[in-house]
Amino acid sequence: MTRPGHPVAHVVGAILGDARQHARLTLGEAARRLGTHAERLDHIESGRHPATSAELRRLCRLYGVADQAPALHRLAEGPPTARTDSRAVHRTDRDTGFADRLAAVARQCVRVRWLSTHLVPPPLHTPAYGAAVHQTSPTRPWPELRGQDVVVLDESVVRRGSATPALMCEQISHLLTAQHNGAQIHVVPGLFPPGSYAELTLDSAMTVVTGGFTDAVYQATTALTTHIDHALDQPDTDRSRRLLTEAYAHHHSLREVR
């Protein structure tokens, strides 16, 4: 199983903690039903002590997510090579329901930072945009961005979509509204290197997740997050708003032509 310190220990713990809260059970209530100590469950949820296979099954059954247990076990166990260097090897979650598990991790984070040069990140999707890019949606909604959360987009992300200008107008309008309401959404021209990833901070532990529409790849690295730091060296809210407004006008003009 995953050793303490590997990011997946924190990921699995966050998913279990989210499931417990959704089941409306306190740590004490869950511990009593399982015949264990609340401190043990707290250590599992914080990633300090990974759950055993038996604990994973019992916890998932208690929280009403028994179908999640096999996927969580595979995620925690990892590939055979992970046993030689459990901190360095990444873990891929490609089982059905990966979007639910990623959203659960995001709900338990103290901070989430996204950077994308391809698509708008899932927490900011309109339903139409999510359907258009075939992004798997979680059963429960993504958590809304909080004050400490940050999204950095390349300008090309909001310029794309010329074939669906009405959809893009709706999506960009949503981004502008979220920004007006205080969300930290930064639009930067010419981000490099290209990619899409999130930095998830869980109980003082940082995990980086990359991936496409069919999986989430969890890693323990700061190499990718330095690009977020660099993009935010001189955040320019006015420039970001201007670039979003220009992109909206671009798509609106295409919609008028149609």
C-alpha positions in Angstrom: 0.0 0.0 0.0 1.0 3.7 -0.3 3.6 4.8 2.2 3.2 7.9 4.3 4.4 10.9 2.4 3.3 9.8 -1.0 0.8 12.3 -2.4 -1.7 9.5 -3.0 -2.0 8.9 0.7 -3.3 12.5 1.0 -5.5 12.0 -2.1 -7.2 8.8 -0.8 -7.6 10.4 2.6 -9.3 13.5 1.1 -11.7 11.3 -0.9 -12.6 9.3 2.3 -13.0 12.4 4.3 -15.3 13.9 1.6 -17.4 10.7 1.5 -17.7 10.7 5.3 -18.9 14.3 5.4 -21.3 13.7 2.5 -22.7 10.8 4.6 -23.1 13.3 7.5 -20.9 11.4 9.9 -18.5 12.9 12.3 -15.1 11.3 12.9 -16.3 10.1 16.3 -19.5 8.5 14.9 -17.6 6.8 12.0 -15.0 5.5 14.5 -17.7 4.1 16.8 -19.4 2.3 14.0 -16.2 0.8 12.8 -14.9 -0.1 16.3 -11.8 2.0 15.9 -10.4 5.3 17.2 -11.3 8.7 15.8 -7.5 9.5 15.9 -6.9 6.6 13.4 -9.5 7.9 11.0 -8.1 11.4 11.3 -4.7 10.1 10.4 -6.1 8.3 7.4 -7.9 11.4 6.1 -4.9 13.6 6.6 -2.6 11.2 4.8 -0.4 10.6 7.8 -1.2 6.9 7.8 -2.6 5.3 4.7 -5.6 3.0 5.1 -5.2 -0.7 4.8 -7.1 -2.6 2.1 -9.6 -3.9 4.8 -10.0 -0.3 6.1 -10.7 1.0 2.6 -13.4 -1.6 2.1 -15.1 -1.0 5.5 -14.9 2.8 5.2 -16.4 2.9 1.7 -19.1 0.6 2.8 -20.0 2.7 5.8 -20.0 5.9 3.7 -22.3 4.4 1.1 -19.6 4.4 -1.7 -18.7 0.7 -1.7 -18.3 0.9 -5.5 -15.4 3.3 -5.0 -13.3 0.8 -3.0 -11.7 -1.1 -5.9 -10.6 2.1 -7.6 -9.2 3.6 -4.4 -7.4 0.3 -3.7 -5.8 0.3 -7.2 -4.9 4.0 -6.8 -3.3 3.4 -3.3 -1.5 0.3 -4.4 0.0 1.8 -7.5 2.1 0.0 -10.1 4.7 -2.6 -9.0 7.5 -0.2 -9.6 6.0 2.3 -7.1 7.1 -0.1 -4.2 10.8 0.7 -4.9 10.4 4.5 -4.8 6.8 5.3 -3.6 7.4 9.0 -3.4 8.7 9.6 -6.9 6.4 7.4 -9.0 3.2 9.0 -10.2 -0.2 7.3 -9.8 -2.9 7.3 -12.4 -6.6 7.1 -11.7 -8.4 6.0 -14.8 -11.2 4.0 -13.2 -14.8 5.0 -13.7 -15.7 7.8 -11.4 -12.2 9.5 -11.5 -13.9 12.9 -11.9 -15.9 12.3 -8.7 -12.7 11.5 -6.8 -10.8 14.5 -8.2 -13.7 16.8 -7.3 -13.7 15.2 -3.8 -10.0 16.0 -3.4 -10.6 19.6 -4.6 -13.4 20.0 -2.0 -11.0 19.0 0.8 -8.1 21.2 -0.4 -7.0 24.4 1.5 -6.0 25.8 -1.9 -6.4 24.8 -5.6 -4.4 26.4 -8.4 -5.0 25.5 -12.0 -3.0 26.4 -15.1 -4.2 25.5 -18.7 -3.1 26.3 -22.2 -5.8 24.0 -23.7 -9.2 24.2 -22.0 -11.1 26.0 -19.3 -10.7 24.0 -16.1 -13.7 22.0 -14.9 -14.6 24.1 -11.9 -15.3 27.0 -14.3 -17.2 25.1 -17.0 -20.7 26.0 -18.1 -22.7 22.8 -18.8 -22.6 23.4 -22.5 -18.8 23.9 -22.5 -18.2 20.8 -20.5 -20.4 18.7 -22.9 -18.7 20.2 -25.9 -15.2 19.3 -24.8 -16.4 15.8 -23.5 -15.1 16.5 -20.0 -16.4 14.0 -17.6 -18.5 15.7 -15.0 -18.7 14.5 -11.3 -21.9 13.4 -9.8 -21.6 16.2 -7.2 -20.7 19.7 -8.5 -17.1 21.0 -8.5 -16.5 23.3 -5.5 -16.7 27.0 -6.3 -13.4 28.9 -6.4 -12.5 30.5 -3.1 -10.4 33.5 -2.4 -7.2 31.5 -2.1 -7.8 29.5 -5.3 -6.3 30.7 -8.6 -6.9 29.9 -12.3 -4.3 30.9 -14.9 -5.4 30.6 -18.6 -3.5 31.1 -21.8 -5.3 33.7 -24.0 -5.7 31.0 -26.7 -8.1 29.0 -24.4 -10.7 31.7 -24.6 -10.0 32.5 -28.3 -10.7 28.9 -29.4 -14.2 27.7 -30.3 -14.9 29.6 -33.5 -17.2 26.9 -34.6 -19.4 27.4 -31.5 -19.4 31.2 -30.9 -22.7 31.2 -28.9 -21.3 28.6 -26.5 -18.0 30.5 -26.1 -19.9 33.7 -25.4 -21.8 32.0 -22.6 -18.6 30.5 -21.2 -16.6 33.7 -21.3 -19.5 35.6 -19.8 -19.4 33.1 -17.0 -15.7 33.7 -16.5 -16.2 37.5 -16.4 -19.0 37.2 -13.8 -16.8 34.9 -11.6 -13.9 37.4 -11.9 -16.2 40.3 -11.1 -17.3 38.4 -8.0 -13.8 38.0 -6.8 -12.5 34.8 -8.3 -8.8 34.9 -9.2 -8.9 34.2 -12.9 -5.8 35.4 -14.8 -5.5 35.4 -18.6 -1.9 35.5 -19.8 -0.8 35.5 -23.5 1.8 33.1 -24.5 2.0 30.7 -21.5 4.8 28.2 -21.8 5.2 25.2 -21.6 1.8 24.0 -22.9 -0.2 21.8 -20.7 -3.0 21.6 -18.2 -2.6 20.7 -14.5 -3.8 21.6 -11.1 -1.9 22.1 -7.8 -3.9 20.7 -4.9 -2.8 21.6 -1.4 -4.1 19.1 1.2 -3.3 19.4 4.9 0.1 21.1 4.1 0.9 18.5 1.5 1.0 19.4 -2.2 -0.1 17.2 -5.0 0.0 17.9 -8.7 -2.5 16.4 -11.0 -2.4 16.3 -14.8 -4.4 14.3 -17.3 -7.0 14.5 -20.0 -10.7 13.5 -20.2 -10.2 9.9 -19.1 -7.8 9.9 -16.1 -6.1 11.9 -13.5 -2.3 11.5 -12.9 -1.1 12.4 -9.4 2.5 13.4 -8.9 4.8 14.7 -6.1 6.7 17.5 -7.8 7.1 21.3 -7.7 8.5 21.4 -11.3 5.1 22.2 -12.9 3.8 24.5 -10.2 6.8 26.9 -10.7 5.1 27.8 -14.0 2.1 29.0 -12.0 4.4 31.0 -9.8 6.0 32.6 -12.8 2.7 33.4 -14.4 1.6 35.2 -11.2 4.8 37.1 -10.7 3.0 40.2 -11.9 -0.7 39.4 -12.1 -2.6 42.0 -14.1 -6.3 41.9 -13.4 -7.1 44.7 -15.8 -5.3 43.0 -18.6 -7.0 39.7 -17.8 -10.4 41.4 -17.9 -9.5 43.2 -21.2 -8.4 39.9 -22.8 -11.6 38.2 -21.7 -13.7 41.1 -23.0 -11.9 41.0 -26.3 -12.4 37.3 -26.6 -16.1 37.7 -25.9 -16.4 40.4 -28.6 -14.5 38.1 -31.0 -17.0 35.2 -30.5 -20.0 37.6 -30.5 -19.0 38.9 -33.9 -18.8 35.4 -35.3 -22.2 34.7 -33.8 -23.6 37.7 -35.5 -22.2 36.6 -38.9 -24.0 33.3 -38.5 
